[in-house]
Amino acid sequence: MPEKAISLLIPVDFNEQSLVALEQSYNLARLLQTELVLLYVHEERDFINSLFSREQKQQISEDINHRLEEIASEVSRKTGLRVSPVVKRGKVHAAILETASQYNSRFILMGTNDAVSDSEKNSNLIGSNTSKVIRQSQIPVITFNTKTNFDSCRSILLPLDLTKETRQKVTHAIQMARLFESTIKVVSVLWDADSKAIRQQLMAQLNQAKNFILEAGIKCEASLLETGSSAQDLVPAILNYTAEQQDIDLIMIMTQQENRLVEYFIGSLAQQIIRESPVPVMSIIPKDLGFSYIQF
């Protein structure tokens, strides 16, 4: 049986950020030699449905189908890529995950401003649908906070902590670096300067990760970032480093961790990275592989 073709999944709701994610997908699709799947989800709600007649709802559905097909046709004409428009009904995050599985998606690409209320726009929260997809997806999710240029990926920022799961990011980073011919910049954040034991552990992991990446034939730099006296300084340290380097085009984070030593990959601090990052963020759920790519 021939291997099932892979795809890139881009949920589209016609808002600016979803169209930004679509625009940023073109070069990645070319490099992977894959199709684009554009997904629109009708999220039916009882209250909203009661406001429209059957004929009105049918017309809205037809208009959405037509607009999505127009976008798919225009993207295909402009890029030469194969583009498939898909319309589904149901809960948005569930439909996205279902479609990713159905179309053998390699990545999901999303904007970060869906379902955000006015009171949340200045907070560290991301949209509820984006958050649910990131937390439940079995494949990496790449989010776009701003209209960045993802045609190239000069450097990948790889923050590491002391949990074994975070090492899985090294393999993902190597795969992306080979695809884009990128440099990988590995960093760890030390916010408790008085902890010599943690400093030594972080430095040991940084050096081992760097050596592992170099042995894979990828250019690599490693840095220990020292902050103030609070874990809340972790995200600003990462984002300041990103801005200072000027060549980082992707940040990789893990979205779940069991170890509470470093918390910026979970909860509100992870959302802060995704919401405030000036470059795309790839979120990866760690898997229990039964072994580690880097042995301490």
Protein Blocks (a to p, Z undefined) as FASTA:
>chain_A
ZZdddddddddehiaklmmmmmmmmmmmmmnopaddddddddddfklmmmpcfklmmmmm
mmmmmmmmmmmmmmmmmnopacdddddedjfklmmmmmmmmnopabdcddfkeoiafklm
mmmbdcfklmmmmmmpcbdcdddfbdcdfkbcfbacddddfbfklmmmmmmmmmmmmmno
pacddddddfblklmklmmmmmmmmmmmmmmmmmnopacddddddddfbfklmmmmmmmm
mmmnopacbdcddfbdfblkbmklgcjllmmmmmmpcbdcdddddddehpafbdZZ
